[in-house]
Amino acid sequence: MDEKRVKILDAAMEEFTEKGYQAASTNKICAKAEVSKGLIFHYFGSKEKLYIAAVSYAIDFAANEVSLEREPWGDFVEMAIWSTKMKLDFNRKYPAVFGLIMQAYGNPPTELKGKLDGFFDKAIEQSKAQMNQVLSEMKLKKGVNMDATHKVMAALFQYITEKSTIYLQHHPDATMDDFIPLANEFTEMMRIVEFGICDEKKDLGE
């Protein structure tokens, strides 16, 4: 990718993250990237296509910076803590990239929702694969059904994803720091699922 295109995408991520799709100004993107407006439309054709390209660029950038495949986890609590730490670190290091991804996933522009379908499928599938890997390496209690365990964990991930999405819809300018309480809740729920909520019942014959 040539240098001018990268400069435009970097400027676009900042502007879209700060202002949102509707309020974002292509003139300000031009000024930040130090290019002419004609060059932006030469590369991308329209503001809509520029937004979609910026989201795609942000997702690819994040995937290259944070590789989940390199991280072995001993249990789900470790996974939740590591995931939260990585997101916090990434947000602090690349706020525009993280902000645009959060915006596009949790609160996408109404007119672009259908055009962003599938953008996050790879990340979702990767998360599921990691969950399955952790499960396969854990020693479950006697009598615990693996298929039922998968369903419980999938439901928990779905719950936390939906809660995060709803929060973003009501707080479009939220940063990762705002999600710390939710991340802590997620970790605690993981801990409960993993270790249970009840003491083992004593054998009545004892």
C-alpha positions as CSV (number, residue, x, y, z in Angstrom):
1,M,0.0,0.0,0.0
2,D,1.5,3.4,-1.0
3,E,2.3,6.0,1.5
4,K,-0.4,8.5,0.5
5,R,-3.1,5.9,0.8
6,V,-1.9,5.0,4.3
7,K,-1.8,8.6,5.3
8,I,-5.4,9.1,4.2
9,L,-6.6,6.0,6.0
10,D,-4.8,7.0,9.2
11,A,-6.4,10.4,9.0
12,A,-9.8,8.9,8.2
13,M,-9.6,6.6,11.3
14,E,-8.9,9.6,13.5
15,E,-11.7,11.7,12.1
16,F,-14.3,8.9,12.0
17,T,-13.5,7.8,15.5
18,E,-13.6,11.4,16.9
19,K,-16.7,12.7,15.0
20,G,-18.6,9.6,13.8
21,Y,-19.5,8.8,10.2
22,Q,-22.1,11.5,9.7
23,A,-20.2,14.4,11.3
24,A,-16.8,13.5,9.9
25,S,-15.4,16.0,7.4
26,T,-13.5,14.8,4.3
27,N,-11.9,18.3,4.2
28,K,-10.4,17.7,7.7
29,I,-9.3,14.3,6.5
30,C,-7.5,16.0,3.6
31,A,-5.9,18.5,5.9
32,K,-4.7,15.8,8.3
33,A,-3.3,13.6,5.5
34,E,-1.9,16.6,3.6
35,V,-3.5,15.6,0.4
36,S,-6.1,17.1,-2.0
37,K,-9.7,16.2,-1.8
38,G,-9.5,14.9,-5.4
39,L,-6.9,12.4,-4.4
40,I,-9.2,11.0,-1.7
41,F,-12.0,10.4,-4.2
42,H,-9.5,9.1,-6.7
43,Y,-8.5,6.4,-4.2
44,F,-11.8,5.7,-2.6
45,G,-14.6,7.2,-4.7
46,S,-16.8,8.4,-1.9
47,K,-17.0,9.1,1.9
48,E,-18.9,5.8,2.3
49,K,-16.2,3.8,0.6
50,L,-13.5,5.6,2.5
51,Y,-15.3,4.6,5.8
52,I,-15.5,1.0,4.8
53,A,-11.9,1.0,3.7
54,A,-10.8,2.6,7.0
55,V,-12.7,-0.1,9.0
56,S,-11.1,-2.9,7.0
57,Y,-7.7,-1.3,7.4
58,A,-8.3,-1.0,11.2
59,I,-9.3,-4.6,11.5
60,D,-6.3,-5.9,9.6
61,F,-4.0,-3.6,11.6
62,A,-5.4,-5.0,14.9
63,A,-5.1,-8.6,13.7
64,N,-1.4,-8.0,12.9
65,E,-0.7,-6.3,16.2
66,V,-2.5,-8.7,18.5
67,S,-2.2,-12.4,17.6
68,L,-4.4,-14.6,19.8
69,E,-2.8,-17.7,18.3
70,R,0.5,-17.1,20.2
71,E,-1.2,-17.1,23.6
72,P,-1.7,-20.3,25.6
73,W,-4.2,-20.1,28.5
74,G,-4.5,-22.5,31.3
75,D,-8.2,-21.6,32.1
76,F,-11.0,-19.2,31.2
77,V,-10.1,-16.7,34.0
78,E,-6.6,-16.4,32.5
79,M,-8.1,-15.9,29.1
80,A,-10.5,-13.2,30.3
81,I,-7.8,-11.3,32.2
82,W,-5.3,-11.5,29.3
83,S,-8.0,-10.4,26.8
84,T,-8.9,-7.4,28.9
85,K,-5.3,-6.4,29.3
86,M,-4.5,-6.7,25.6
87,K,-7.5,-4.5,24.7
88,L,-6.6,-1.9,27.3
89,D,-3.0,-1.8,26.0
90,F,-4.1,-1.7,22.4
91,N,-6.6,1.1,23.1
92,R,-3.9,3.2,24.8
93,K,-1.4,2.6,22.0
94,Y,-3.8,3.0,19.0
95,P,-6.9,4.9,20.2
96,A,-8.1,5.7,16.7
97,V,-7.8,2.1,15.4
98,F,-9.5,0.7,18.5
99,G,-12.2,3.4,18.5
100,L,-13.2,2.9,14.9
101,I,-13.4,-0.9,15.3
102,M,-15.6,-0.5,18.4
103,Q,-17.8,2.0,16.6
104,A,-18.2,-0.1,13.4
105,Y,-19.0,-3.2,15.5
106,G,-21.2,-1.9,18.2
107,N,-22.7,1.2,16.7
108,P,-22.2,1.3,12.9
109,P,-23.7,4.0,10.7
110,T,-27.3,3.0,10.0
111,E,-26.8,3.3,6.2
112,L,-23.7,1.1,6.3
113,K,-24.8,-1.8,8.5
114,G,-25.4,-4.2,5.7
115,K,-22.1,-3.3,4.0
116,L,-20.1,-4.1,7.1
117,D,-21.6,-7.6,7.4
118,G,-18.9,-10.2,7.7
119,F,-16.1,-7.8,8.7
120,F,-15.9,-9.3,12.2
121,D,-16.6,-13.0,11.3
122,K,-12.9,-14.0,11.4
123,A,-12.4,-12.4,14.8
124,I,-15.5,-14.1,16.2
125,E,-14.5,-17.5,14.8
126,Q,-11.0,-17.0,16.2
127,S,-12.5,-16.4,19.7
128,K,-14.6,-19.5,19.5
129,A,-11.6,-21.5,18.4
130,Q,-9.7,-20.2,21.4
131,M,-12.5,-21.1,23.7
132,N,-12.7,-24.6,22.3
133,Q,-9.0,-25.0,22.7
134,V,-9.0,-24.0,26.4
135,L,-11.9,-26.3,27.0
136,S,-10.2,-29.2,25.4
137,E,-7.1,-28.7,27.6
138,M,-9.1,-28.5,30.9
139,K,-9.9,-31.4,33.1
140,L,-13.6,-31.2,33.7
141,K,-15.3,-32.5,36.8
142,K,-16.7,-36.0,36.6
143,G,-20.1,-36.1,35.1
144,V,-19.8,-32.7,33.3
145,N,-20.9,-32.9,29.7
146,M,-18.5,-31.3,27.2
147,D,-21.3,-30.3,24.7
148,A,-23.3,-28.6,27.5
149,T,-20.1,-26.8,28.7
150,H,-19.6,-25.5,25.2
151,K,-23.1,-24.1,25.1
152,V,-22.8,-22.5,28.5
153,M,-19.5,-20.7,27.5
154,A,-20.9,-19.7,24.1
155,A,-23.9,-18.2,25.9
156,L,-21.6,-16.3,28.3
157,F,-19.6,-14.8,25.4
158,Q,-22.8,-13.9,23.6
159,Y,-24.1,-12.2,26.7
160,I,-21.0,-10.1,27.2
161,T,-20.9,-9.2,23.5
162,E,-24.5,-8.0,23.5
163,K,-24.0,-6.0,26.7
164,S,-21.0,-4.3,25.3
165,T,-22.8,-3.6,22.0
166,I,-25.8,-2.0,23.9
167,Y,-23.4,0.1,26.0
168,L,-21.6,1.3,22.9
169,Q,-24.9,2.3,21.3
170,H,-25.7,4.5,24.3
171,H,-22.1,5.7,24.8
172,P,-20.6,6.0,21.3
173,D,-17.6,7.9,22.7
174,A,-16.7,5.2,25.2
175,T,-13.1,4.2,25.6
176,M,-11.7,0.9,26.8
177,D,-11.3,2.3,30.3
178,D,-15.1,2.7,30.5
179,F,-15.4,-1.1,29.9
180,I,-13.2,-2.1,32.9
181,P,-16.3,-2.7,35.1
182,L,-17.8,-4.9,32.4
183,A,-14.5,-6.7,31.9
184,N,-14.3,-7.4,35.7
185,E,-17.9,-8.7,35.6
186,F,-16.9,-11.0,32.7
187,T,-13.9,-12.3,34.6
188,E,-16.0,-13.0,37.7
189,M,-18.6,-14.8,35.6
190,M,-15.9,-16.9,34.1
191,R,-14.6,-17.7,37.5
192,I,-18.0,-18.8,38.7
193,V,-18.6,-21.0,35.6
194,E,-15.2,-22.6,35.9
195,F,-15.2,-23.3,39.6
196,G,-18.9,-23.5,40.4
197,I,-21.1,-21.8,42.9
198,C,-21.9,-24.5,45.4
199,D,-19.9,-26.6,47.8
200,E,-19.8,-30.3,47.1
201,K,-22.6,-32.1,48.8
202,K,-21.6,-34.7,51.3
203,D,-22.6,-38.3,50.7
204,L,-25.7,-38.9,52.8
205,G,-24.3,-42.2,53.9
206,E,-21.4,-40.5,55.6
